[in-house]
Amino acid sequence: MAYKKYILTCGGTACESNKGAEIYDQLVAEADKQGVKAEVQIVKTGCFGFCERGPIVKVLPEDSFYVDVKPEDAKEIIAEDILKGRKVKRLLYKEEEQKKTAGADDIQFYQKQVRVVLRNCGAIDPENIDEYIAREGYSGLEKVLFEWTPEQLIEEMKASGLRGRGGAGFPTYLKWDFTRKAKSDVKYVICNADEGDPGAYMDRSTIEGDPHSIIEGMITAGKAIGANQGFVYIRAEYPLAIERLKIGLKQAREYGLLGKNILGSGFDFDIEIRLGAGAFVCGEETALIKSVEGNRGLPMPKPPFPANKGLWEKPTLINNVETFANIPVITAKGGAWLAKLGTEKSKGTKVFALTGKVKNSGLVEVPMGTTLREIIFEIGGGIKDGKKFKGVQTGGPSGGILTEASLDIPIDFESLMANGSMMGSGGMIVMDEDDCVVDVARFYMDFCVDESCGKCSPCRIGTTQILKLLDKIAGGNGEESDLAKLEEIGTAMTKASLCMLGGSAANPTLSTIKKYRDEYMEHIHDKKCRSGKCKKLVRFIIDSAKCIGCGVCAKKCPANCITVQDAAKYPDKKKPPLIIDQASCAKCGECMKACKFGAVTKG
C-alpha cells in the first residue's frame, strides 16, 4: 500500500515512560476517526536521540519535527499536518538562539552527528524485519555466506579499523582472528549487552531501535570464527530491549536467517538470550562467561583469554552491542567506507549518552576525532541555566573527569587516556559550577563498593578505604595526608586488582585530586564546600543588615533552629533580625528558599 504520509513516533524507553505509547495509540485512533487511516502510516520507532525534548513525533515527507508531544496533541497533528498539510507550529522544535522552527536536518543537535550505529533508530519499526531489510539490512550477510571466506571477512574488518566499543578499544579484526585460529570443535559468540554504567543507555537504545543489526552482526561473527551458537547477555532491567530482541530473533528464524542451513548456505547459527541480574562486574568478559554458564559472575585471571578458553572452556568471541551494530555496515559498504570516518588510530564513529548539566541531553553519535567542545557546546547546546562548565566525566565509574583545558582534544582512545580519562562504553556526564568534585568522587566510589564482587582484596578493601577517606574529607574531618593515602591506595588498586572494575575504580578520585586539588584543600583546611553538596560543611547564615525580622524562614525551618536576636542590639529595626543555631541546623536550605530579601546566604 502506498501512503501519502508517514508518522514516526518515538518508542524508546524514555519516551515510553513519558506516555509515548499513549501518543502512538491516540494518533492511530485519530487517523481512523478523521478518515485518513488509509493515507498515513503510523510507526513506533526506536530512540530519535534527542531525549531532552521527547516524546518526539516526526511527519514525513515534510520533515515536521514535533517535540514535547502529549497524547492530547494527536488530534491536532492529524487534523492540521495530515489533513490540511499545515505544520502545528506550537509543537515544532525551535532553535534557542534563532527562535525559529527547524526540521530535523536543520537542528543543531544533529548537525555534526554521523549515524552509523544509530542509522535505523528513529527511522524504522524495530519490530518489522522487512523495514530493516529495506534499508540494506542483511545485504552484507549475503556476501558473508556466499562470497567471502572467513579470512576475507576478517581482512575486511581489518580494513575498517574498527576497535571494540566496549571500552578497551582492542582491534576487532584481531580478536576475531585469534578466535578463528583457536583449535576446537565448538566455539561461541557472545554479545555483551550488560550496560551498567551510571548515565549510560547507548546499547539498550540500540537494541530497542534496531535489534536486527545486532543479530546480523553476530551471525557474521559466527561465520568468521566458525561458531554455530551465539548468546546475548542482557540485563533483566531492560524489558523493552529484551522484548524487541525476542521478536527480532523469531522473525530472523522465520526468514531462514537463523537456525540450520541459513539461506541454503550450509552454515548453521542460532542465538539465545541470557538475562543478567544487574551485577556491574558481569560486564567484565570473564565474569559474564561465568554468569552465562549459570555460575556466580566472578572475574577470572587472564590468560587464558576467552578467545582460547571461554564459555564452557571453549573459544569464545565477546563484543559489545555497539561493536556488533557496526558489522552490517562494514559488510554492506566495505571496510574502507568506515575507515574514512574518524582519526588515524580510531576509525568510525562513537555513540555517547550525553547527560548531566547540559541543555540537550540524549544519544549522540559522532565521528572519532570530534572534540568535547563540539559535543557539549554545539550538539549539547552548552550548560544549563547559564552556569559555568566545570568538567565532564567520560568512561563511567572507570573514567576520569576532564576539565576545560581538555575541551578541544579530539575524542579517540589515545587522546582520552593521555588526558587522564578513557572512552569506556560511552557515558558522558557534564558538570557545572554547582557540582562538587569530592561529592562526585564519593558517588562513583560508593557505586564501586556496592558493585565489587569481593574476590580480590585490592578492590574489596581498596574501594572501601577510599570511600571512608572521601567521607572523612566531605564531613569536614579531612587532613592533607589523606590525599597521599588516596593516591597510594588508588595506585595499588590500579596495579593489583584482578579485573578492570577494581583496576579503574580509583580513576575518578585520582583524576579529581590531580585536577581539582584546590577544591580538596578547601574541604580540608577551610572546612568549606563551595558548591554546598557536602552537607556537613554547609552553613546557612542570616545577614542581620538585610533581615527584616518577618519570620518566614523560621516558619519553614523543619529543625526549629531559627530564633530572634536580642532586640536591644538593633534599636534602629522595627523587628530584630533572626539567627540560625548552627548546631541544630539540618542543612536543608528551606530558609534560603523562603527568604525574599536575600538575607539568607550559604557559606
C-alpha positions as CSV (number, residue, x, y, z in Angstrom):
1,M,0.0,0.0,0.0
2,A,1.3,3.5,-0.9
3,Y,0.9,6.0,1.8
4,K,0.9,9.8,1.3
5,K,2.4,10.5,4.7
6,Y,4.3,8.7,7.4
7,I,4.3,9.5,11.1
8,L,7.2,8.2,13.2
9,T,6.7,8.2,17.0
10,C,9.5,7.6,19.5
11,G,9.2,4.2,21.1
12,G,12.3,4.2,23.2
13,T,12.2,3.6,27.0
14,A,12.4,7.3,27.9
15,C,9.5,8.3,25.7
16,E,7.5,5.2,26.5
17,S,7.8,6.1,30.2
18,N,6.5,9.6,29.3
19,K,3.2,8.5,27.6
20,G,4.9,7.6,24.3
21,A,2.7,4.5,23.9
22,E,-0.4,6.6,24.5
23,I,0.7,9.1,21.9
24,Y,1.0,6.3,19.3
25,D,-2.4,4.9,20.2
26,Q,-4.0,8.3,20.0
27,L,-2.5,9.0,16.6
28,V,-3.8,5.7,15.3
29,A,-7.3,6.4,16.8
30,E,-7.4,9.9,15.4
31,A,-6.3,8.8,12.0
32,D,-9.2,6.4,11.9
33,K,-11.7,8.9,13.4
34,Q,-10.7,11.6,11.0
35,G,-10.9,9.3,8.0
36,V,-7.2,9.3,6.9
37,K,-6.2,5.8,8.1
38,A,-5.6,4.7,4.5
39,E,-3.4,7.7,3.7
40,V,-1.0,7.7,6.6
41,Q,1.3,5.0,8.1
42,I,2.0,5.5,11.8
43,V,5.1,3.7,13.0
44,K,6.5,3.3,16.5
45,T,10.3,3.5,16.1
46,G,13.3,3.5,18.4
47,C,15.0,6.4,20.1
48,F,15.5,9.6,18.0
49,G,18.4,10.5,20.2
50,F,17.1,14.0,21.2
51,C,15.9,12.7,24.6
52,E,15.8,16.2,26.2
53,R,12.8,17.1,24.1
54,G,10.9,13.8,24.0
55,P,8.4,12.4,23.3
56,I,9.1,13.2,19.6
57,V,6.8,12.8,16.6
58,K,8.2,13.2,13.1
59,V,6.0,13.5,10.0
60,L,7.3,12.7,6.5
61,P,7.9,13.8,3.8
62,E,7.6,17.3,5.2
63,D,10.0,16.6,8.0
64,S,7.8,18.1,10.7
65,F,9.7,17.6,13.9
66,Y,7.4,17.8,16.9
67,V,8.8,17.9,20.4
68,D,7.4,17.5,24.0
69,V,4.4,15.9,22.4
70,K,1.4,14.8,24.6
71,P,-1.3,12.3,23.9
72,E,-3.9,15.2,23.5
73,D,-1.8,16.7,20.7
74,A,-2.6,13.7,18.4
75,K,-5.9,15.2,17.3
76,E,-4.3,18.5,16.1
77,I,-1.4,16.7,14.4
78,I,-3.8,14.6,12.3
79,A,-6.2,17.5,11.6
80,E,-3.6,20.0,10.7
81,D,-0.5,18.2,9.4
82,I,-2.1,15.2,7.8
83,L,-5.5,16.6,6.6
84,K,-4.6,20.2,5.8
85,G,-0.8,20.0,5.2
86,R,-0.1,22.7,7.8
87,K,2.5,22.1,10.4
88,V,1.5,22.5,14.1
89,K,3.8,25.4,14.8
90,R,3.4,25.3,18.6
91,L,4.9,21.8,18.7
92,L,7.8,22.4,16.3
93,Y,11.3,22.5,17.7
94,K,12.7,26.0,17.9
95,E,16.4,26.6,18.0
96,E,17.0,28.7,21.1
97,E,19.3,31.3,19.6
98,Q,17.5,31.9,16.3
99,K,14.0,31.4,17.8
100,K,12.9,29.8,14.6
101,T,11.4,26.4,13.8
102,A,13.6,23.8,12.2
103,G,13.3,20.5,10.5
104,A,15.2,17.5,11.8
105,D,18.1,18.1,9.4
106,D,18.4,21.7,10.5
107,I,18.5,21.1,14.2
108,Q,21.9,21.9,15.8
109,F,21.7,18.7,17.9
110,Y,22.0,16.6,14.7
111,Q,24.3,18.9,12.7
112,K,27.6,17.2,13.5
113,Q,26.3,13.7,14.0
114,V,27.0,10.8,11.7
115,R,24.6,8.0,12.5
116,V,26.2,4.6,11.6
117,V,25.3,2.5,14.7
118,L,22.1,4.5,15.1
119,R,21.3,4.6,11.4
120,N,18.0,2.9,11.8
121,C,17.0,4.1,15.3
122,G,14.1,6.5,14.9
123,A,13.7,5.6,11.2
124,I,12.2,2.1,11.2
125,D,9.8,-0.1,13.1
126,P,12.2,-2.2,15.1
127,E,9.6,-5.0,15.3
128,N,9.4,-5.3,11.5
129,I,12.2,-7.2,9.8
130,D,11.0,-6.0,6.4
131,E,11.8,-2.4,7.2
132,Y,15.3,-3.4,8.3
133,I,15.8,-5.3,5.0
134,A,14.5,-2.3,3.1
135,R,17.5,-0.2,4.4
136,E,20.2,-2.7,3.3
137,G,19.7,-5.0,6.3
138,Y,21.1,-8.5,5.8
139,S,22.6,-7.4,2.4
140,G,26.1,-7.7,3.7
141,L,25.3,-11.2,5.1
142,E,24.8,-12.5,1.6
143,K,28.4,-11.8,0.8
144,V,29.5,-13.3,4.1
145,L,27.6,-16.5,3.4
146,F,28.2,-17.0,-0.3
147,E,31.2,-14.9,-1.4
148,W,33.8,-14.3,1.2
149,T,35.9,-16.8,3.1
150,P,36.4,-16.2,6.8
151,E,39.9,-14.9,6.0
152,Q,38.5,-12.4,3.5
153,L,35.8,-11.3,6.0
154,I,38.4,-10.7,8.7
155,E,40.6,-8.7,6.2
156,E,37.5,-6.5,5.5
157,M,37.3,-6.0,9.3
158,K,40.9,-5.1,9.4
159,A,40.5,-2.6,6.6
160,S,37.7,-0.9,8.5
161,G,39.9,-0.1,11.5
162,L,37.1,-0.9,13.9
163,R,38.1,-1.2,17.5
164,G,35.9,-2.7,20.3
165,R,33.4,-0.2,21.6
166,G,33.1,-1.8,25.0
167,G,35.8,0.4,26.4
168,A,39.2,-1.4,25.8
169,G,39.4,-0.4,22.1
170,F,41.1,-3.7,21.1
171,P,41.2,-4.1,17.3
172,T,38.1,-6.1,16.4
173,Y,39.6,-8.0,13.5
174,L,42.4,-9.2,15.7
175,K,40.1,-10.6,18.4
176,W,38.1,-12.3,15.6
177,D,41.2,-13.7,14.1
178,F,42.5,-15.1,17.4
179,T,39.2,-16.9,18.0
180,R,39.1,-18.2,14.4
181,K,42.6,-19.7,14.7
182,A,41.8,-21.4,18.1
183,K,41.5,-25.1,17.7
184,S,38.2,-26.5,18.9
185,D,35.2,-28.4,17.7
186,V,32.8,-25.9,19.3
187,K,33.1,-22.1,19.5
188,Y,30.7,-19.4,20.8
189,V,29.8,-15.8,20.1
190,I,28.6,-13.6,22.9
191,C,27.1,-10.1,22.7
192,N,27.7,-8.1,25.8
193,A,24.6,-6.0,26.4
194,D,25.2,-5.8,30.2
195,E,25.2,-2.0,30.2
196,G,25.6,-0.9,33.8
197,D,27.5,2.5,33.9
198,P,25.5,5.3,35.6
199,G,24.0,7.5,32.9
200,A,24.7,5.1,30.0
201,Y,22.0,3.8,27.8
202,M,23.6,3.5,24.3
203,D,23.4,-0.2,24.0
204,R,19.9,-0.6,25.4
205,S,18.6,2.1,23.0
206,T,20.4,0.4,20.0
207,I,18.7,-2.9,20.7
208,E,15.3,-1.2,21.2
209,G,15.6,0.7,17.9
210,D,17.4,-1.8,15.7
211,P,17.7,-5.3,17.1
212,H,18.4,-6.9,13.7
213,S,21.7,-5.0,13.3
214,I,23.0,-6.9,16.4
215,I,21.6,-10.2,15.1
216,E,23.2,-9.7,11.7
217,G,26.5,-8.7,13.3
218,M,26.5,-11.9,15.5
219,I,25.7,-14.2,12.5
220,T,28.6,-12.6,10.6
221,A,31.0,-13.1,13.6
222,G,29.9,-16.7,13.9
223,K,30.7,-17.3,10.2
224,A,34.1,-15.6,10.6
225,I,35.3,-17.6,13.6
226,G,33.5,-20.9,12.9
227,A,30.9,-20.7,15.7
228,N,27.3,-22.1,15.4
229,Q,25.9,-20.7,18.6
230,G,25.5,-17.2,20.0
231,F,24.3,-15.6,23.2
232,V,23.1,-12.1,24.0
233,Y,23.8,-11.4,27.7
234,I,21.4,-8.5,28.6
235,R,20.2,-7.1,31.9
236,A,16.7,-8.2,33.0
237,E,16.1,-4.5,33.8
238,Y,15.7,-3.7,30.1
239,P,12.3,-5.3,29.3
240,L,11.7,-3.3,26.1
241,A,15.0,-4.2,24.6
242,I,14.6,-7.8,25.6
243,E,11.1,-8.0,24.0
244,R,12.2,-6.4,20.7
245,L,15.2,-8.7,20.6
246,K,12.9,-11.7,21.1
247,I,10.7,-10.5,18.3
248,G,13.8,-10.0,16.0
249,L,15.1,-13.4,16.7
250,K,11.7,-15.0,16.0
251,Q,11.4,-13.1,12.7
252,A,15.0,-14.0,11.7
253,R,14.3,-17.7,12.2
254,E,11.1,-17.4,10.1
255,Y,13.0,-15.8,7.3
256,G,15.7,-18.5,7.4
257,L,18.3,-16.2,8.7
258,L,18.9,-18.1,11.9
259,G,19.0,-21.8,12.5
260,K,20.1,-24.7,10.4
261,N,21.5,-24.2,6.9
262,I,21.0,-20.4,6.8
263,L,19.6,-19.4,3.3
264,G,20.9,-22.7,1.9
265,S,24.5,-21.8,2.6
266,G,25.3,-24.8,4.7
267,F,26.1,-22.6,7.7
268,D,24.2,-23.2,11.0
269,F,23.9,-20.4,13.6
270,D,21.4,-19.6,16.3
271,I,21.1,-17.1,19.1
272,E,19.8,-17.4,22.7
273,I,19.1,-14.7,25.3
274,R,20.6,-14.9,28.7
275,L,19.4,-12.4,31.4
276,G,21.7,-10.8,33.8
277,A,20.7,-9.8,37.3
278,G,22.2,-6.4,37.3
279,A,25.7,-7.0,38.6
280,F,28.1,-4.4,37.2
281,V,31.0,-6.8,37.4
282,C,29.3,-9.1,34.9
283,G,30.1,-6.5,32.2
284,E,33.7,-7.8,32.5
285,E,34.0,-10.6,30.0
286,T,35.2,-13.5,32.2
287,A,32.6,-12.7,34.9
288,L,30.0,-12.5,32.1
289,I,31.0,-16.0,30.9
290,K,30.6,-17.4,34.4
291,S,27.1,-15.9,34.6
292,V,26.1,-17.3,31.2
293,E,27.2,-20.7,32.4
294,G,24.8,-20.4,35.4
295,N,27.5,-19.7,37.9
296,R,28.2,-16.7,40.1
297,G,29.6,-13.9,38.0
298,L,33.2,-13.6,39.2
299,P,36.1,-12.4,37.1
300,M,38.9,-14.9,36.3
301,P,42.6,-14.3,35.8
302,K,43.8,-13.8,32.3
303,P,45.5,-15.6,30.4
304,P,43.9,-17.8,29.2
305,F,41.8,-15.3,27.3
306,P,38.2,-16.1,26.2
307,A,39.4,-16.4,22.6
308,N,41.2,-19.6,23.6
309,K,39.3,-20.7,26.6
310,G,35.9,-19.1,27.3
311,L,32.4,-20.3,27.6
312,W,32.3,-23.9,28.8
313,E,36.1,-24.0,28.2
314,K,35.6,-23.4,24.5
315,P,37.0,-20.5,22.4
316,T,34.6,-17.6,22.7
317,L,34.3,-14.2,21.0
318,I,32.8,-11.4,23.0
319,N,31.9,-8.0,21.6
320,N,29.5,-5.4,22.9
321,V,26.3,-4.2,21.2
322,E,27.8,-1.1,19.5
323,T,30.6,-3.2,18.0
324,F,28.2,-5.7,16.5
325,A,25.9,-2.9,15.2
326,N,28.8,-1.7,13.1
327,I,29.4,-5.0,11.4
328,P,26.4,-4.9,8.9
329,V,27.6,-1.5,7.6
330,I,31.1,-2.9,7.1
331,T,29.9,-5.9,5.2
332,A,27.4,-4.0,3.1
333,K,29.6,-0.9,2.3
334,G,33.1,-2.3,2.8
335,G,35.7,-1.7,5.4
336,A,37.2,1.2,3.5
337,W,33.9,3.1,3.8
338,L,34.0,3.1,7.6
339,A,37.8,3.8,7.7
340,K,37.1,7.2,6.0
341,L,35.5,8.3,9.3
342,G,37.4,9.1,12.4
343,T,41.1,9.5,13.1
344,E,44.3,7.6,12.1
345,K,44.1,5.2,15.0
346,S,40.4,5.4,15.9
347,K,38.2,4.8,12.9
348,G,34.4,5.1,12.6
349,T,32.0,6.8,15.0
350,K,31.3,6.6,18.7
351,V,27.9,6.7,20.4
352,F,27.7,8.7,23.7
353,A,25.0,9.1,26.2
354,L,25.3,12.9,26.9
355,T,23.7,13.6,30.2
356,G,24.2,15.9,33.2
357,K,24.1,19.7,33.3
358,V,23.8,20.1,29.5
359,K,20.9,21.7,27.7
360,N,20.3,19.0,25.1
361,S,20.9,15.6,26.7
362,G,20.5,12.5,24.6
363,L,22.1,9.9,22.4
364,V,24.9,11.4,20.3
365,E,26.9,9.6,17.5
366,V,29.9,11.5,16.1
367,P,33.0,10.6,14.1
368,M,36.0,9.8,16.2
369,G,38.1,12.9,16.5
370,T,35.2,15.2,17.3
371,T,36.1,17.4,20.2
372,L,34.4,17.6,23.6
373,R,33.6,21.2,23.0
374,E,31.7,20.3,19.8
375,I,29.7,17.7,21.6
376,I,28.9,19.7,24.8
377,F,28.6,23.2,23.4
378,E,27.3,22.7,19.9
379,I,25.4,19.4,19.8
380,G,24.6,19.6,23.5
381,G,23.8,23.3,23.4
382,G,26.0,24.3,26.3
383,I,25.5,24.3,30.0
384,K,22.0,24.7,31.5
385,D,20.8,27.9,33.1
386,G,23.8,29.9,32.1
387,K,26.1,28.2,34.5
388,K,29.8,27.8,34.1
389,F,31.2,24.5,32.8
390,K,33.3,22.6,35.4
391,G,34.1,19.2,33.9
392,V,32.9,16.2,32.1
393,Q,33.1,12.6,33.2
394,T,33.8,10.1,30.4
395,G,34.0,6.3,30.8
396,G,31.6,6.0,33.7
397,P,33.0,4.7,37.1
398,S,36.2,3.7,35.3
399,G,36.9,7.0,33.7
400,G,38.2,10.4,34.9
401,I,37.0,13.9,34.9
402,L,38.2,16.2,32.2
403,T,38.4,20.0,32.7
404,E,38.0,23.0,30.5
405,A,41.7,22.6,29.4
406,S,40.7,19.3,27.6
407,L,37.6,20.6,25.7
408,D,39.5,20.9,22.4
409,I,41.2,17.5,22.4
410,P,39.9,15.1,19.7
411,I,37.9,12.3,21.2
412,D,39.6,9.0,20.5
413,F,41.0,6.1,22.6
414,E,44.5,7.5,22.9
415,S,43.7,11.2,23.5
416,L,41.3,10.4,26.3
417,M,43.8,8.1,28.0
418,A,46.5,10.7,27.6
419,N,44.3,13.3,29.4
420,G,43.5,11.1,32.4
421,S,40.2,9.6,31.3
422,M,39.0,6.9,29.0
423,M,36.4,6.1,26.3
424,G,34.7,3.4,28.2
425,S,31.4,2.3,26.8
426,G,30.3,5.9,26.1
427,G,28.8,7.6,29.1
428,M,29.4,11.4,29.1
429,I,28.2,13.3,32.2
430,V,28.6,17.1,32.2
431,M,29.2,19.0,35.4
432,D,28.7,22.7,36.1
433,E,29.9,25.1,38.8
434,D,27.4,23.8,41.3
435,D,28.9,20.3,41.4
436,C,31.5,19.3,44.0
437,V,34.3,17.0,42.8
438,V,34.6,15.4,46.2
439,D,31.0,14.5,46.1
440,V,31.3,13.2,42.6
441,A,34.3,11.0,43.6
442,R,32.3,9.7,46.5
443,F,29.3,8.9,44.3
444,Y,31.4,6.8,41.9
445,M,33.3,5.1,44.7
446,D,30.1,4.3,46.6
447,F,28.9,2.7,43.3
448,C,32.1,0.6,43.0
449,V,32.0,-0.5,46.7
450,D,28.4,-1.8,46.0
451,E,29.4,-3.5,42.8
452,S,32.7,-5.0,43.8
453,C,32.4,-8.8,43.7
454,G,34.9,-9.0,46.6
455,K,37.0,-11.7,45.0
456,C,40.3,-9.8,45.2
457,S,41.5,-7.8,48.2
458,P,42.9,-4.8,46.3
459,C,39.4,-4.0,45.0
460,R,37.4,-5.2,48.0
461,I,39.5,-3.4,50.6
462,G,40.7,-0.5,48.4
463,T,37.3,0.8,47.4
464,T,36.1,0.7,51.0
465,Q,39.1,2.5,52.3
466,I,38.9,5.2,49.6
467,L,35.2,5.8,50.3
468,K,35.9,6.1,54.0
469,L,38.6,8.7,53.3
470,L,36.3,10.7,50.9
471,D,33.6,10.6,53.6
472,K,36.1,11.9,56.1
473,I,37.0,14.8,53.8
474,A,33.4,15.6,52.9
475,G,32.5,15.6,56.6
476,G,35.0,18.3,57.5
477,N,37.5,16.0,59.2
478,G,40.0,15.6,56.4
479,E,43.7,16.0,56.7
480,E,46.2,16.9,53.9
481,S,47.8,13.5,54.5
482,D,44.6,11.8,53.4
483,L,45.2,12.9,49.8
484,A,48.5,11.0,49.7
485,K,46.7,8.0,51.2
486,L,44.0,8.2,48.5
487,E,46.7,8.3,45.7
488,E,48.7,5.4,47.3
489,I,45.6,3.2,47.6
490,G,44.3,4.1,44.2
491,T,47.7,3.4,42.5
492,A,47.9,0.0,44.3
493,M,44.4,-0.9,43.1
494,T,45.2,0.0,39.6
495,K,48.2,-2.3,39.5
496,A,47.0,-5.2,41.6
497,S,43.2,-5.7,41.0
498,L,42.0,-8.8,39.3
499,C,39.8,-7.1,36.8
500,M,39.2,-3.7,35.4
501,L,36.4,-2.8,37.8
502,G,39.0,-2.6,40.6
503,G,41.8,-1.6,38.2
504,S,39.9,1.5,37.2
505,A,37.7,2.2,40.2
506,A,40.1,4.8,41.6
507,N,40.2,6.8,38.4
508,P,37.5,9.4,39.3
509,T,39.2,10.0,42.7
510,L,42.7,10.2,41.3
511,S,41.7,12.5,38.4
512,T,39.9,14.9,40.7
513,I,42.7,15.1,43.2
514,K,45.1,15.9,40.3
515,K,42.9,18.4,38.5
516,Y,40.9,20.0,41.4
517,R,43.4,19.8,44.3
518,D,42.4,23.3,45.4
519,E,38.8,22.2,46.0
520,Y,40.0,19.2,48.1
521,M,42.2,21.7,50.1
522,E,39.1,23.9,50.7
523,H,37.3,20.9,52.2
524,I,40.3,20.0,54.4
525,H,41.7,23.4,55.5
526,D,38.8,25.8,55.2
527,K,36.1,23.2,56.1
528,K,34.2,24.6,53.1
529,C,32.3,23.0,50.2
530,R,32.0,25.8,47.5
531,S,29.0,24.1,45.9
532,G,27.2,23.2,49.1
533,K,26.9,19.5,48.1
534,C,28.8,18.3,51.2
535,K,26.1,19.0,53.8
536,K,28.3,18.8,56.9
537,L,30.4,21.7,55.5
538,V,27.4,23.9,54.6
539,R,26.4,26.8,56.8
540,F,23.3,28.9,56.3
541,I,23.8,32.4,57.7
542,I,21.3,35.2,58.1
543,D,22.6,38.7,57.2
544,S,21.4,41.0,60.0
545,A,21.6,44.0,57.8
546,K,19.2,42.6,55.2
547,C,16.9,40.7,57.6
548,I,13.6,42.5,58.3
549,G,12.6,40.0,61.0
550,C,9.5,38.8,59.2
551,G,10.0,35.2,60.5
552,V,9.0,33.4,57.3
553,C,12.3,31.5,57.3
554,A,11.6,30.3,60.9
555,K,8.2,29.1,59.9
556,K,9.7,27.0,57.1
557,C,12.5,25.6,59.2
558,P,11.9,21.9,60.0
559,A,14.5,21.9,62.7
560,N,13.1,24.9,64.6
561,C,16.7,26.3,64.8
562,I,15.9,29.9,63.8
563,T,15.4,32.3,66.7
564,V,15.0,36.1,67.2
565,Q,18.1,38.0,68.2
566,D,18.2,40.4,71.1
567,A,16.1,43.4,70.1
568,A,18.3,45.8,72.2
569,K,21.2,45.2,69.9
570,Y,19.2,46.6,66.9
571,P,17.4,49.7,68.1
572,D,17.0,51.0,64.5
573,K,15.0,48.0,63.3
574,K,11.2,47.6,63.8
575,K,11.8,43.9,64.3
576,P,15.0,42.3,65.4
577,P,16.8,40.1,62.8
578,L,16.9,36.3,63.2
579,I,19.8,34.0,63.8
580,I,20.4,30.3,62.9
581,D,21.6,27.9,65.6
582,Q,24.3,26.1,63.6
583,A,24.4,23.1,65.9
584,S,20.8,22.3,65.3
585,C,20.6,23.2,61.6
586,A,19.5,20.4,59.3
587,K,21.3,22.0,56.3
588,C,18.1,21.6,54.2
589,G,18.2,25.1,52.7
590,E,14.4,25.8,53.2
591,C,15.3,29.1,55.0
592,M,17.2,30.4,51.9
593,K,14.4,29.3,49.6
594,A,11.8,31.1,51.8
595,C,13.6,34.5,52.2
596,K,12.5,37.0,49.6
597,F,15.1,39.6,50.6
598,G,18.3,37.7,50.0
599,A,19.2,37.8,53.7
600,V,19.9,34.1,54.0
601,T,23.1,33.0,52.3
602,K,25.1,29.8,52.1
603,G,28.7,29.8,53.2
